[in-house]
Protein backbone atom coordinates (compact mmCIF):
# COMPACT_ATOMS: atom_id res chain seq x y z
CA UNK A 1 0.00 0.00 0.00
CA UNK A 2 1.36 3.41 -0.98
CA UNK A 3 1.70 6.12 1.63
CA UNK A 4 1.14 9.86 1.46
CA UNK A 5 2.08 12.48 4.02
CA UNK A 6 -0.25 15.46 4.23
CA UNK A 7 0.96 19.00 4.66
CA UNK A 8 -1.19 21.16 6.94
CA UNK A 9 -2.48 23.20 4.00
CA UNK A 10 -4.36 20.19 2.62
CA UNK A 11 -6.45 19.72 5.76
CA UNK A 12 -6.80 23.48 6.27
CA UNK A 13 -8.12 23.71 2.72
CA UNK A 14 -10.57 20.92 3.40
CA UNK A 15 -11.90 22.54 6.56
CA UNK A 16 -12.24 26.07 5.21
CA UNK A 17 -14.66 26.59 2.31
CA UNK A 18 -13.18 30.07 1.78
CA UNK A 19 -9.63 28.75 1.42
CA UNK A 20 -8.05 29.13 -2.03
CA UNK A 21 -7.32 25.38 -2.07
CA UNK A 22 -10.66 24.15 -0.77
CA UNK A 23 -11.76 22.53 -4.05
CA UNK A 24 -8.38 20.85 -4.52
CA UNK A 25 -8.47 19.52 -0.97
CA UNK A 26 -12.00 18.18 -1.32
CA UNK A 27 -11.07 16.55 -4.64
CA UNK A 28 -8.00 14.92 -3.07
CA UNK A 29 -10.02 13.36 -0.25
CA UNK A 30 -12.82 12.27 -2.61
CA UNK A 31 -10.48 10.48 -5.02
CA UNK A 32 -8.03 8.99 -2.54
CA UNK A 33 -7.64 5.28 -2.67
CA UNK A 34 -6.54 2.98 0.07
CA UNK A 35 -3.17 4.64 0.55
CA UNK A 36 -1.90 5.11 4.06
CA UNK A 37 -2.20 8.76 5.11
CA UNK A 38 0.28 10.28 7.52
CA UNK A 39 0.60 13.74 9.01
CA UNK A 40 3.42 15.18 11.08
CA UNK A 41 2.34 16.16 14.57
CA UNK A 42 3.70 19.64 13.79
CA UNK A 43 1.20 19.90 10.91
CA UNK A 44 -1.58 18.87 13.27
CA UNK A 45 -0.55 21.70 15.61
CA UNK A 46 -0.45 24.13 12.68
CA UNK A 47 -4.03 23.23 11.73
CA UNK A 48 -5.19 23.70 15.30
CA UNK A 49 -3.84 27.27 15.48
CA UNK A 50 -6.73 28.68 13.47
CA UNK A 51 -9.39 26.68 15.27
CA UNK A 52 -8.29 26.40 18.88
CA UNK A 53 -9.42 29.90 19.82
CA UNK A 54 -12.83 29.07 18.35
CA UNK A 55 -12.94 25.96 20.52
CA UNK A 56 -13.08 23.81 17.36
CA UNK A 57 -10.16 21.45 17.91
CA UNK A 58 -12.74 18.65 17.88
CA UNK A 59 -13.34 19.35 14.18
CA UNK A 60 -9.72 18.57 13.35
CA UNK A 61 -9.84 15.39 15.40
CA UNK A 62 -13.01 14.31 13.62
CA UNK A 63 -11.38 14.78 10.21
CA UNK A 64 -8.25 12.94 11.29
CA UNK A 65 -10.29 10.03 12.62
CA UNK A 66 -12.74 9.84 9.72
CA UNK A 67 -10.01 10.05 7.07
CA UNK A 68 -7.85 7.57 9.02
CA UNK A 69 -4.89 9.95 9.08
CA UNK A 70 -2.04 8.65 11.22
CA UNK A 71 -0.43 11.38 13.32
CA UNK A 72 3.33 10.88 13.33
CA UNK A 73 5.19 11.96 16.46
CA UNK A 74 8.29 14.04 15.99
CA UNK A 75 11.13 11.80 17.01
CA UNK A 76 14.83 12.49 16.79
CA UNK A 77 15.23 11.06 13.26
CA UNK A 78 12.54 13.36 11.87
CA UNK A 79 13.89 16.37 13.79
CA UNK A 80 17.43 15.81 12.48
CA UNK A 81 16.22 15.24 8.93
CA UNK A 82 14.06 18.38 9.07
CA UNK A 83 17.03 20.41 10.32
CA UNK A 84 19.21 19.09 7.48
CA UNK A 85 16.50 19.89 4.93
CA UNK A 86 16.12 23.40 6.33
CA UNK A 87 19.88 23.96 6.32
CA UNK A 88 20.19 22.73 2.73
CA UNK A 89 17.12 24.50 1.32
CA UNK A 90 17.13 28.02 2.78
CA UNK A 91 13.76 28.84 1.19
CA UNK A 92 12.17 25.96 3.09
CA UNK A 93 10.41 26.97 6.28
CA UNK A 94 10.71 24.71 9.30
CA UNK A 95 7.03 23.56 9.30
CA UNK A 96 7.44 22.40 5.70
CA UNK A 97 10.74 20.75 6.57
CA UNK A 98 9.02 18.71 9.28
CA UNK A 99 6.31 17.57 6.88
CA UNK A 100 8.85 16.67 4.22
CA UNK A 101 11.08 14.88 6.73
CA UNK A 102 8.06 12.86 7.88
CA UNK A 103 7.29 11.90 4.29
CA UNK A 104 10.88 10.90 3.57
CA UNK A 105 11.27 8.92 6.79
CA UNK A 106 8.14 6.91 5.91
CA UNK A 107 8.84 6.59 2.17
CA UNK A 108 5.67 8.56 1.46
CA UNK A 109 4.74 11.12 -1.15
CA UNK A 110 4.24 14.59 0.33
CA UNK A 111 0.87 16.12 -0.60
CA UNK A 112 1.03 19.91 -0.36
CA UNK A 113 -0.35 22.97 -2.11
CA UNK A 114 2.84 24.93 -1.36
CA UNK A 115 4.57 25.14 -4.75
CA UNK A 116 8.04 25.72 -3.32
CA UNK A 117 7.72 22.80 -0.89
CA UNK A 118 6.30 20.59 -3.65
CA UNK A 119 9.25 21.42 -5.92
CA UNK A 120 11.77 20.53 -3.20
CA UNK A 121 9.92 17.30 -2.36
CA UNK A 122 9.78 16.32 -6.04
CA UNK A 123 13.50 16.95 -6.48
CA UNK A 124 14.29 14.69 -3.52
CA UNK A 125 12.18 11.73 -4.71
GIHUZI-V300137 format. One record per residue. RES is the residue in three letters. OMEGA is omega in whole degrees, -180 to 180 (999 if undefined). Layout:
res->RES omega->OMEGA
res->RES omega->OMEGA
This chain:
res->UNK omega->178
res->UNK omega->179
res->UNK omega->173
res->UNK omega->175
res->UNK omega->-176
res->UNK omega->170
res->UNK omega->-178
res->UNK omega->-175
res->UNK omega->179
res->UNK omega->180
res->UNK omega->176
res->UNK omega->177
res->UNK omega->179
res->UNK omega->-175
res->UNK omega->-174
res->UNK omega->-179
res->UNK omega->179
res->UNK omega->-179
res->UNK omega->-179
res->UNK omega->-177
res->UNK omega->-176
res->UNK omega->-178
res->UNK omega->178
res->UNK omega->-179
res->UNK omega->179
res->UNK omega->180
res->UNK omega->179
res->UNK omega->-177
res->UNK omega->178
res->UNK omega->-175
res->UNK omega->-176
res->UNK omega->179
res->UNK omega->-178
res->UNK omega->-180
res->UNK omega->177
res->UNK omega->-180
res->UNK omega->-179
res->UNK omega->173
res->UNK omega->178
res->UNK omega->178
res->UNK omega->177
res->UNK omega->176
res->UNK omega->176
res->UNK omega->179
res->UNK omega->179
res->UNK omega->178
res->UNK omega->-179
res->UNK omega->-176
res->UNK omega->-178
res->UNK omega->-175
res->UNK omega->-173
res->UNK omega->-180
res->UNK omega->177
res->UNK omega->-179
res->UNK omega->-177
res->UNK omega->178
res->UNK omega->179
res->UNK omega->179
res->UNK omega->178
res->UNK omega->179
res->UNK omega->178
res->UNK omega->178
res->UNK omega->180
res->UNK omega->-179
res->UNK omega->-177
res->UNK omega->-179
res->UNK omega->-179
res->UNK omega->177
res->UNK omega->178
res->UNK omega->176
res->UNK omega->-176
res->UNK omega->178
res->UNK omega->-180
res->UNK omega->177
res->UNK omega->-177
res->UNK omega->-178
res->UNK omega->179
res->UNK omega->180
res->UNK omega->180
res->UNK omega->-180
res->UNK omega->178
res->UNK omega->179
res->UNK omega->178
res->UNK omega->178
res->UNK omega->-180
res->UNK omega->179
res->UNK omega->-179
res->UNK omega->-176
res->UNK omega->-174
res->UNK omega->179
res->UNK omega->-178
res->UNK omega->176
res->UNK omega->-175
res->UNK omega->177
res->UNK omega->177
res->UNK omega->179
res->UNK omega->177
res->UNK omega->178
res->UNK omega->179
res->UNK omega->178
res->UNK omega->177
res->UNK omega->179
res->UNK omega->-178
res->UNK omega->180
res->UNK omega->-178
res->UNK omega->180
res->UNK omega->-177
res->UNK omega->174
res->UNK omega->177
res->UNK omega->176
res->UNK omega->-178
res->UNK omega->174
res->UNK omega->178
res->UNK omega->-174
res->UNK omega->-180
res->UNK omega->178
res->UNK omega->179
res->UNK omega->-180
res->UNK omega->179
res->UNK omega->180
res->UNK omega->-180
res->UNK omega->179
res->UNK omega->-178
res->UNK omega->-178
res->UNK omega->999
